[in-house]
Amino acid sequence: MVDVTAKEPTLRQAVAHGEVRMRPETVALIEEGGIPKGDVFAAARIAGIMAAKKTSELIPMCHPLELTGIEILFACDAAAGEIAIEAKVRTVGRTGVEMEAMTAVGVAALTIYDMCKSVDREIILADIRLMSKQGGKSGAFVRQGAG
């Protein structure tokens, strides 16, 4: 791991996005609460939060961090057959939370797949990416363009 001992703790935040693509009927079933395994968004939100908290156990060179805030949001576009996922992660620390935000999105997406695979085997997890980060020596980053 990179030694961050000499760095001053600062407020750090990262936002990551990803998409889950599926049949429009599957998105409609999710919105109606018709998935046999239960509330898809509740399960995916909890899974994303848990994943962010365990990122250093999953990614070998990540520092264990005390996360001070995790927010997981979902937006459905039934006509397009798409669910957008956004994770916002915050801490006050010596290193950033980009990996925690992206891990949260990835595990939330995997949970959506797991919850819905019985009704749609063609689900695609797509485009997990960092949208922005703030804090630290390297300063702010904001993805340009459509993202």
N, C-alpha and C positions, 0 to 999 in steps of 0.2 A: 504494500500500500504506500501511497505517497504520504510523507510525513507532513502533517498540517499543524504540528504543535505550536509553531511560532505565529501562525495566523491569528488575527483578532476575530472573535465571534461577531458576526453581522447577521441581520435579517436576510434570510434566503427564501426565495419562492421560485417554483417552476410550475409550468402548465404544459401538459401533454394531451394530445388528441389521438384518436384512432376511430376506425369504423368497423362495424359488423354488417356484412351484406348478406341478404337472404331473400326468400320469396316475399312479395308484398303480403301474402296471406299470413305468413309467419309473424311479421311485424304486427299485423292486425290482431292475431291471437294473443300476442304479448300484451298489447294495449288493453285488450278485453279481459285479461286475466285468465285466458283459456289454455295456458301451457300446463300439462299434467303435473310437472314437478313443483309448480307453485309460482310465487311472485319473482319473476325473472330479475327485475331491477333491484329489489331488496337484496336478493342473494348476490348479484353482481356488485352492488355497492359495498356490501360487507366484505366480499372477497377482495375487491380492490383496496380497501382500507387495510385489511390484514396483510396483503402483499406488500404495500408500501412500507409497513412497519417491519417486514422481514427481508427487505431487499438485500441487506448486507449478508444474510444467510444464503441467498440465491446467487448473487453476483460476486465472484471471488475477491475483487479488489475494492469493493465499496466499503466505506467506513460505516459502522453502526451509528445511527443518528437518533437523537431525541426529537421526534417530529412533534410540532406544536399545532398543526392543523392539516387535515386531509379532507378534501371535498371531491366527490365523484358525481358528475352530472351526466344525464342521458337526454338525447333529443332524437325523436323518431320521425322518419319520413316514410310513411307506409307506402305511398305511391312509388317511391324509388326503391323500396325494400332495403332501407338502411337505418341503422341506429348509430348515431355519433356518440362517442364517449369522451368526456373531458375530465382530467384529474388535475386538481390544484393542490400542491403540497407546500407546507411552510415549516421553517425551523429558524432558530437563532443558533448559528454554529459556525464552524471553521471550514466547512465544505458544503457544496450545493446539493440540491435535492432533485436534480434532473432524472437520475436513475430511479428514484422512488416514484416520481410522477409517471414515468413510462412503464415501470413495472405494474403500477396500479391499473393503468389502462389495459395492459396486456392480460392481466389476470381477470379483470372485469370482462374483457372480451371472451376469454376462454370460458368463463362461467356462463355467459350468455349462450355460447355454443353448447356447453354441457346441458344446460336447462332445456334447450330447444332441439337437440339432435334427434329426438324421437319423432318430430314432425317435419324436420327439414335437414337432410344430410348434405345439402349443397351450400351450407353457410360458409362464408369467407371472412376471415379476420384480415383487416387491411390497414395500411398506412399509419402505423404507430409512429408518432414523431413529436419532438420537442417543439412547442409553439413559442414559449418565452421562458426566460429565467432572469432573476434579479438578485443582486447582492454579490459580495465577494470582490476580489481584486480584479477579475476580468470584466466586471461590469455587467450591464444588461445585454440581453439578446432577445430580439423579436424576429420571428420568421417572417420573411417578406413574401408577398404574393398570396396565392390562394391557400397555401399551407397544406 
